Amino acid sequence: MSERNPNFRRRRRVLKQSGLAALAAGLAGCSAITGGDSENDDTGDDDDATGSDSVIVGSQTFTEQLNLGYFAYHLLNENTDREVIDNTNYGNNSDMAEVYEAEDPGFHVYYEYMGSAWASQPPVNEEQITDPDELHAALEEQLQDRPVQITDRTNWQNTWAPFGKAAVLEEYGFSSLSDLADYVNAGNYDVTFALEASYFGRSDGFEALVDHYGFEEEHVQAWQDAGGIFRLGSGAVTGTAVDQDKADIGLGYSTSAWIADIEGDVQVLEDDEGFWPAFHVVGIVREAVASDAVLTELNKLPEIVPDASTMRELNGYAGEVGPRTATREYLSSEGYI
């Protein structure tokens, strides 16, 4: 592959204009990767022209999903002889369910997170599977009764991720959440952990996390009393807290663009006890369009985006030039189109 486009390695210092308190107030309630994106190019503007040889590409509405949708669009449009129709920006998670069931869905192909496909798309499953290979196999088996196939999964995922500067985490000796739990349970409350306030009200939020990892209640309370746990307005502000050395660890989605703005190397603590479901990406493809050529192109995603860091950079660049342009530039620079 050719040398990576340097545009994808630019660090955007977008949250550096004021102190942490002002940022928390100004950005309260914002989400790093869901909705509210400013795009510089059109998305999803091909509304018709279906047919037996056409493939309609869909996606959800936030930046990362648009990027994934345009990866599929460009790969199929450039490397197959199929007519490819852009129906990205299709809707939210529930809107994507029609590809699994509808006789004539509004799209044939989209990239989905395995955890969402398992827990939110038909048929809905309550059992949680945290091992990505086990979940992929379970999805393959389950979807045999549906008019769709799934592609290979990525090695990265978009899920909750506790992160910090690598040098800081190394100084503490942390590589996993179990290491953090052991440290706090030993009576050490100097490590600081920044989380967005909304995470404390979730059924899978802070209380469930510390319970799962065996943080002892009296030590969690002492840790809070010592000022070691911050509640901030958004995930992006937790990133700023880590970047400005106001917190040792933050919590955010693993492919959020703002993580790439943190100065220096960033390390994600391993979810070694499997608290969060596996949210690796797979392609969902209607049987009617699942030719060898189509599947070959869609199966390239794990190679095209090899890790979460690459996805973060791409999400940030798409915020500047738009997903359609960002993905085309990236694929071209890497030799895929």
C-alpha positions in Angstrom: 0.0 0.0 0.0 1.1 3.5 -0.6 2.1 5.9 2.2 -0.9 7.0 4.3 -2.4 10.3 3.4 -0.9 12.8 6.0 -4.3 14.5 6.3 -5.4 11.5 8.5 -2.6 12.2 10.9 -3.3 15.8 11.7 -4.2 16.4 15.3 -7.1 18.7 15.8 -6.8 20.7 18.9 -10.5 21.7 19.1 -11.1 21.8 22.8 -8.2 23.9 24.0 -9.6 27.4 24.2 -10.5 27.5 27.8 -10.1 25.8 31.2 -11.8 22.5 32.0 -14.6 24.1 34.0 -15.7 26.3 31.1 -15.5 23.3 28.7 -17.7 21.2 31.0 -20.3 23.9 31.1 -20.2 24.7 27.4 -20.2 21.1 26.2 -22.6 19.5 28.8 -24.9 17.1 27.1 -22.9 16.8 23.9 -22.1 13.4 22.4 -18.8 12.6 20.8 -20.0 10.3 18.0 -23.8 10.3 17.8 -25.5 12.9 15.7 -25.0 16.6 15.4 -22.3 16.3 12.8 -21.5 19.1 10.5 -20.8 17.7 7.0 -19.1 19.4 4.1 -20.5 17.0 1.5 -23.8 15.4 0.5 -24.9 12.1 2.0 -27.5 9.7 1.0 -28.8 11.8 -1.9 -29.5 9.0 -4.4 -33.1 8.1 -3.8 -34.1 5.7 -6.5 -32.7 3.7 -9.5 -33.1 0.3 -8.0 -32.9 -2.9 -10.1 -31.7 -6.4 -10.2 -28.1 -5.4 -10.7 -28.1 -2.6 -8.2 -26.8 -2.6 -4.7 -28.1 0.0 -2.3 -25.8 1.0 0.5 -27.2 2.2 3.8 -25.9 3.5 7.1 -27.0 5.1 10.3 -26.7 8.9 10.7 -23.6 9.6 12.8 -20.1 10.2 11.5 -18.6 6.8 12.0 -21.5 5.1 10.5 -21.4 7.4 7.5 -17.7 6.6 7.1 -18.4 2.9 7.1 -21.3 3.3 4.7 -19.0 5.2 2.3 -16.3 2.6 2.5 -18.9 0.1 1.2 -20.1 2.5 -1.4 -16.7 3.4 -2.8 -15.4 -0.2 -2.8 -18.5 -1.6 -4.6 -18.8 1.4 -7.0 -15.1 1.3 -8.0 -14.3 -2.4 -7.9 -17.5 -4.3 -9.1 -19.7 -4.0 -12.1 -22.8 -3.4 -10.0 -24.8 -0.2 -10.0 -24.3 1.2 -6.5 -26.8 3.5 -5.0 -26.1 5.8 -2.0 -28.7 5.6 0.7 -26.4 6.3 3.6 -27.7 8.5 6.4 -30.7 6.1 6.4 -31.8 6.3 10.0 -31.1 5.3 13.6 -30.5 1.8 14.9 -34.1 0.7 14.9 -34.5 1.8 11.3 -31.9 -0.6 10.1 -34.0 -3.6 11.2 -35.8 -3.7 7.9 -32.8 -5.2 6.1 -33.2 -8.3 8.3 -36.9 -8.8 7.6 -38.5 -6.5 5.0 -39.4 -8.0 1.6 -38.2 -4.8 -0.2 -35.8 -2.9 2.2 -34.6 0.6 1.6 -31.0 -0.7 1.4 -29.1 -4.0 0.8 -25.8 -3.5 2.6 -24.6 -1.7 5.7 -21.9 -2.1 8.4 -23.2 -2.9 11.9 -21.7 -3.4 15.3 -22.0 -7.0 16.4 -23.3 -6.1 19.8 -26.1 -4.1 18.2 -26.9 -6.8 15.7 -27.2 -9.3 18.5 -29.1 -7.3 21.1 -31.1 -4.8 19.1 -31.8 -6.2 15.6 -34.2 -9.1 15.0 -34.3 -11.5 16.6 -33.4 -9.6 19.7 -31.2 -11.6 22.2 -30.9 -10.9 25.9 -27.9 -13.1 26.5 -24.6 -11.1 26.5 -21.6 -12.5 24.6 -18.4 -10.7 25.2 -16.0 -12.9 23.2 -16.0 -11.4 19.7 -15.3 -14.8 17.9 -18.1 -16.5 19.8 -20.5 -13.6 19.0 -19.6 -13.7 15.3 -20.3 -17.4 15.2 -23.6 -17.0 17.0 -24.7 -14.2 14.6 -23.8 -16.4 11.6 -25.9 -19.2 13.0 -28.8 -17.0 13.9 -28.9 -15.2 10.6 -29.2 -18.4 8.6 -32.9 -18.0 9.1 -32.8 -14.4 7.7 -32.3 -13.2 4.2 -28.9 -11.8 5.0 -25.2 -12.8 5.4 -22.5 -11.3 7.6 -18.9 -10.6 6.6 -15.7 -11.0 8.5 -15.4 -8.8 11.6 -12.9 -6.1 12.3 -10.2 -6.5 15.0 -11.3 -3.2 16.6 -14.6 -2.2 18.1 -16.5 0.9 19.1 -17.4 0.5 22.7 -16.8 2.1 26.1 -13.1 2.4 26.7 -11.2 3.6 29.8 -8.2 5.5 28.4 -5.2 7.6 29.6 -1.8 8.8 28.6 0.4 5.7 28.2 3.2 7.2 30.3 0.8 7.9 33.2 -0.8 4.5 33.1 2.6 2.9 33.0 3.7 4.8 36.0 0.7 3.4 37.9 1.3 0.0 36.5 -2.2 -0.2 34.9 -2.9 -2.3 31.8 -6.4 -3.4 32.6 -9.5 -2.5 34.7 -8.6 -5.2 37.1 -5.3 -3.4 37.8 -7.3 -0.3 38.6 -9.7 -2.2 40.9 -6.8 -3.8 42.8 -5.1 -0.4 43.2 -8.2 1.3 44.7 -9.1 -1.8 46.9 -5.6 -1.5 48.4 -6.5 1.9 49.7 -4.9 4.1 47.0 -7.2 7.0 46.1 -4.8 9.3 44.3 -5.6 8.1 40.8 -8.3 10.3 39.1 -11.0 9.0 36.8 -13.1 11.3 34.7 -16.5 10.1 33.4 -19.4 11.9 31.7 -22.2 12.5 34.2 -24.8 10.5 32.2 -22.8 7.3 32.7 -23.7 7.2 36.3 -27.5 6.9 35.6 -27.2 3.9 33.2 -28.1 0.3 34.1 -24.7 -0.6 32.5 -23.0 2.4 34.1 -20.6 3.2 36.8 -22.2 1.1 39.6 -22.5 -1.9 37.4 -18.9 -1.5 36.3 -17.4 -1.3 39.8 -19.5 -4.2 40.9 -18.4 -6.3 38.0 -14.8 -5.7 38.7 -15.1 -6.2 42.5 -14.3 -2.7 43.6 -15.2 -2.7 47.3 -17.9 -0.3 48.3 -16.0 1.4 51.1 -13.0 2.0 48.9 -15.2 3.4 46.1 -16.8 5.8 48.6 -13.4 6.8 50.0 -12.1 7.3 46.4 -15.0 9.6 45.7 -14.6 11.5 49.0 -10.9 12.0 48.1 -12.0 13.7 44.8 -10.7 10.9 42.6 -13.9 10.5 40.5 -15.0 13.4 38.2 -18.4 13.8 36.7 -18.2 15.9 33.5 -20.6 17.1 30.9 -19.5 14.9 27.9 -17.1 12.2 26.8 -15.1 14.9 24.9 -14.6 16.8 28.1 -13.2 13.7 29.8 -10.7 13.6 26.9 -9.7 17.2 27.6 -9.3 16.4 31.3 -6.8 13.7 30.4 -5.0 15.8 27.9 -4.6 18.7 30.3 -3.4 16.3 33.1 -6.5 17.1 35.2 -7.4 13.4 35.2 -5.4 10.2 34.9 -8.1 8.1 33.2 -11.1 9.1 31.1 -14.0 7.0 29.8 -15.3 7.4 26.2 -16.1 5.5 23.1 -13.0 3.8 21.7 -13.2 5.4 18.2 -14.2 8.9 19.2 -12.3 11.4 17.2 -11.4 13.6 20.2 -9.3 10.8 21.7 -6.9 11.5 18.8 -6.5 15.1 20.1 -4.8 14.0 23.3 -1.1 14.9 23.4 1.2 11.9 23.3 0.5 8.2 23.1 -2.9 7.0 24.4 -3.5 3.6 26.0 -6.8 1.9 26.6 -7.2 -0.2 29.7 -8.2 -3.7 28.8 -11.7 -4.9 29.7 -10.2 -8.1 30.9 -13.3 -9.3 32.8 -15.6 -8.8 29.8 -17.9 -6.2 31.2 -18.9 -4.6 27.8 -20.3 -6.5 24.9 -18.3 -7.0 21.7 -19.0 -4.1 19.3 -16.7 -5.1 16.5 -17.9 -4.2 13.0 -19.4 -6.6 10.4 -21.1 -6.1 7.1 -24.8 -7.1 6.8 -25.6 -8.1 3.3 -28.9 -9.1 1.7 -28.7 -12.5 0.1 -30.1 -11.1 -3.2 -26.9 -9.0 -3.7 -24.4 -11.2 -1.9 -22.3 -12.2 -4.9 -18.7 -13.2 -4.6 -17.6 -9.9 -5.9 -19.7 -7.9 -3.4 -18.6 -10.0 -0.4 -15.0 -9.8 -1.5 -15.1 -6.0 -1.4 -17.0 -5.8 1.9 -14.7 -8.3 3.6 -11.8 -5.8 3.0 -12.8 -3.6 5.9 -10.8 -5.4 8.6 -7.7 -4.8 6.5 -8.6 -1.2 5.4 -9.2 -0.1 9.0 -6.8 -2.3 11.1 -7.3 -0.6 14.5 -9.4 1.8 16.5 -6.7 4.5 16.2 -7.1 4.6 12.4 -10.9 4.9 12.8 -10.5 7.8 15.3 -8.3 9.7 12.9 -10.7 9.0 10.0 -13.7 10.2 12.1 -11.9 13.4 12.9 -11.0 14.0 9.3 -14.5 13.3 8.2 -15.6 16.1 10.5 -13.5 18.5 8.5 -14.2 17.4 4.9 -17.2 15.1 5.2 -17.4 11.3 5.2 -17.8 10.8 1.4 -14.6 12.7 0.7 -12.6 11.4 3.7 -13.3 7.8 2.9 -12.6 8.2 -0.8 -9.3 10.0 -0.1 -8.3 7.3 2.4 -9.1 4.4 0.1 -7.3 6.0 -2.8 -4.2 6.8 -0.7 -4.1 3.2 0.6 -4.6 1.7 -2.9 -8.0 0.1 -2.5 -9.6 2.1 -5.3 
